[in-house]
Amino acid sequence: MEAITWRFRTGSPWRDLPVEFGAWQSVAERHLRRSKDGTYVRVFASVRRAQDGSDDVDLERFLLVDSTVVRAHQHAAGARPGALTGG
């Protein structure tokens, strides 16, 4: 979980994950698997139940984006001219 959190916090691609977290391919695969099988939804529901006894999952209550730390990765410098417009 810490590796996945690090990746989303920094905005880095999976391949830039520090070696302390293990192979980036393994971490990315675990994240994909947990996303698809509902593990994250169950974790948030459990946290929510612990907080107020409710079983409803309101992700907006747990997931926040602060625009002061949102930035493009260095590899997101831009597309070739006309690549997005098709011209």
C-alpha positions in Angstrom: 0.0 0.0 0.0 2.8 2.4 0.8 4.3 1.9 -2.7 1.0 2.6 -4.4 0.4 5.7 -2.2 4.0 6.9 -3.0 3.3 6.5 -6.7 0.1 8.5 -6.7 1.4 11.2 -4.3 4.5 11.9 -6.5 2.7 11.5 -9.9 5.6 9.3 -11.0 5.2 6.4 -13.5 5.4 2.9 -12.1 8.8 2.3 -13.5 10.2 5.1 -11.3 9.1 3.4 -8.0 12.1 3.3 -5.6 13.7 -0.2 -5.3 12.8 -0.3 -1.6 9.2 -1.1 -2.7 10.2 -4.1 -4.8 9.7 -4.7 -8.5 7.5 -2.0 -10.0 5.8 -4.5 -12.2 4.7 -6.5 -9.1 3.4 -3.4 -7.3 1.5 -2.2 -10.4 0.0 -5.7 -10.9 -1.2 -5.8 -7.2 -2.7 -2.4 -7.5 -4.6 -3.4 -10.7 -5.8 -6.6 -9.1 -7.0 -4.9 -5.9 -8.7 -2.2 -8.0 -10.6 -4.8 -10.0 -11.6 -7.2 -7.2 -13.0 -4.5 -4.9 -10.3 -4.7 -2.2 -10.0 -0.9 -2.0 -13.8 -0.5 -1.7 -13.8 -3.0 1.2 -10.9 -1.3 2.9 -12.7 2.1 2.7 -15.9 0.5 3.9 -14.1 -1.0 6.9 -12.5 2.4 7.8 -15.9 4.1 7.5 -17.5 1.5 9.8 -14.8 2.1 12.3 -15.4 5.8 12.1 -19.2 6.0 12.3 -20.7 2.6 12.1 -22.0 3.1 8.5 -21.3 0.6 5.7 -21.7 3.3 3.0 -18.5 4.1 1.1 -18.2 7.8 0.4 -14.8 8.1 -1.3 -15.0 11.9 -1.4 -14.6 11.8 2.4 -11.3 9.9 2.1 -9.8 11.0 -1.1 -8.7 14.6 -1.4 -6.7 16.4 -4.1 -4.8 19.5 -3.2 -4.1 21.6 -6.3 -0.9 23.0 -4.7 0.8 19.6 -5.1 -0.7 18.4 -8.4 1.9 18.7 -11.1 2.7 17.1 -14.4 5.5 14.5 -14.5 8.7 15.5 -16.3 7.8 13.1 -19.1 4.5 14.9 -19.7 6.3 17.8 -21.5 3.8 17.7 -24.4 2.7 16.0 -27.6 4.0 16.6 -31.1 2.3 19.5 -32.9 -1.1 18.5 -34.3 -1.1 15.1 -32.5 -4.1 15.9 -30.4 -6.1 17.6 -33.1 -5.4 15.1 -35.8 -4.0 17.7 -38.1 
